[in-house]
Amino acid sequence: MVLGLVFAGSPSRLANGVRIAGVDVGGKTVRQARVTLERRSAELAAVPVTFQVGSHTWQLQPRRLGVQVDWGAAVDAVRRQGEGFGPLRGFRRLDLRFFGADVAPPTQVYDAALRQKLDEIATAVNVPHREAAIVLNGLTPRIVPSRTGHILDRQAAAATIVRALASLKRQPVGLPIEVDTPKVKANDLRVPQAQVRAALASSVHLTLGATRWNLRPPRIAHILQLPADGRSELQVGGAGASAWFTALAKRVDRPAADADWAISSKGVRVIPDRPGYVLDVPRSAHAVLLAALVTEPTLRSAKLIVERRDADRTTAEAKAMNIKGLVASYQTFYGGEANRIHNVQLVSHLVDKHVIAPGETFSFNGATGARTADKGFREAPVIINGELQTGLGGGVCQVSTTVFNAAYEAGLPIVSRTNHALYISHYPQGRDATVNYPDTDLKFTNDTGHWLLLRTWVGSSSLTVALYGTPVHRRVVSDVAPLVVTGPPPVKKVNDPALLKGQSEVEESGSPARSTSVERKVYDAGGKLLYDTRFYSSYRGEVRLIRVGTKPNPAQTETTTTGTTTTTTTTTTTTKTTTAPRP
């Protein structure tokens, strides 16, 4: 207790033996210590500290890295270490006197500047390790030995730099580095080197069924992935192998073909399905490697491995569908510009060979999808908002109308059908069907209880759509109502400066609004009435285009000028009828 009182000292002064950032502040008051430290720090703010890594050195100033030291907090921490009541304070200070204490002050640093400096140091001093590897000199494998490297310990180096710049001493400081040790050494590659020699010793024979290939040593070298980058195993892989197997797959792969139906004058015949094959690259690569490691030339053979791909529709499934005869068909004729004919042929192929299950509702839009340029559709005449214009997919309605009439003649329930906005005389009256993706669709339901196959045949000027399945011998009776006029053609007048005032010329005669309907009665094979449906069609009138003269009449001008001449104006009307191609 007496000893504690002896060394207790004054509570207003710091304990002897205490240092802050290497500066002795023992016996000083809190204020004296803080003033001393701040003055010394300000004097050294522009004085650099030298940091070393081997032969590399960097001189860094505290202010360049935004180093800020809280000296007040450091002094306060020292003061608390020597506090206490009487003897207790004395024993604490006695401990500090004999064993000392060096307090590191709280320090802040500009992180971005510190990271940039660490990047600079790392770039200069880092020597990454090098793994042992095998390289080829021609077809001879050679081992490249490993190399031990060293890299900057960034976390420890950051702490060292901040601590040194916060210190009130200026002496060289070494930065910590780590040894970067390779995982694969030269001795680890003796066996793989022997394997490479064996692999490149002679050709490897590849087989797939009756097909044979010879894989010569240069090609084998191209597809081998030699030990490198920490790998010690020999493999078949890498960019060379990927390119070679991709080319090989194009020769080996065969897509599966679904069972199909051949239509002829003798009836309907099922074409058997054909399984497909896909090259199993990982397993084939492993087989090639195993064959390449065999030292006996006559045994260096590998079988390529393929995976079988079954068809979505097998022969048995196609036969079970009982598609064996014609149910109904319809033919329409078309013409027009090349783009329209192209679109007719394109969309016909999209709906061709569509199989409709019993009870399924066929959707024309669902079968064809959107009519877009990337599918090959072209600009052609099409009816838009009741007017004949040019649009993408013009001619598609030729196909939808033909499909509708085939379903009509088959006696199938029509779920959705819309007539064209304008009357088209070369379609059967009241039996046209327009479509527009995705809102205006043609739909019908297969209620025959059997599968149906939709086929299309496209000629240079005609389109035939047929439905095949198990014939149920329905009878269809149609009653077509007269085509009646429901309104005059809309009139559109346009000024024509080439015609005299008072003159007019009918450029397009137009057509009146009309309507019609078709009643369809469907009877089964026994004569029972199945459906009695009326299809209504209303068509807009086509515009009657009249050109009206705006050119001044010389005779009228003379009368106005002299006031003595009277001229009688005669109105001449010329009618010119033009025929536009139809969608």
Salt bridges, closest charged atoms under 4 A:
GLU38 OE2 - ARG34 NE 2.97
GLU43 OE1 - ARG40 NH1 3.54
ASP76 OD1 - ARG79 NH2 2.30
ASP76 OD2 - ARG80 NH1 2.31
GLU83 OE2 - ARG79 NH1 2.05
ASP119 OD1 - ARG154 NH2 2.94
GLU120 OE1 - LYS117 NZ 3.06
GLU131 OE2 - HIS129 NE2 2.83
ASP180 OD2 - HIS129 ND1 2.92
ASP260 OD2 - LYS353 NZ 2.95
ASP280 OD2 - ARG283 NH1 3.46
GLU307 OE1 - ARG309 NH1 2.97
ASP310 OD1 - ARG308 NE 2.69
ASP352 OD1 - ARG455 NE 2.73
GLU409 OE2 - ARG431 NH2 2.68
ASP432 OD1 - ARG417 NH2 3.27
ASP432 OD2 - HIS420 ND1 2.83
ASP447 OD1 - ARG474 NH1 2.90
GLU507 OE1 - ARG547 NE 2.26
GLU519 OE1 - ARG534 NH2 3.34
GLU542 OE2 - ARG582 NH2 2.62
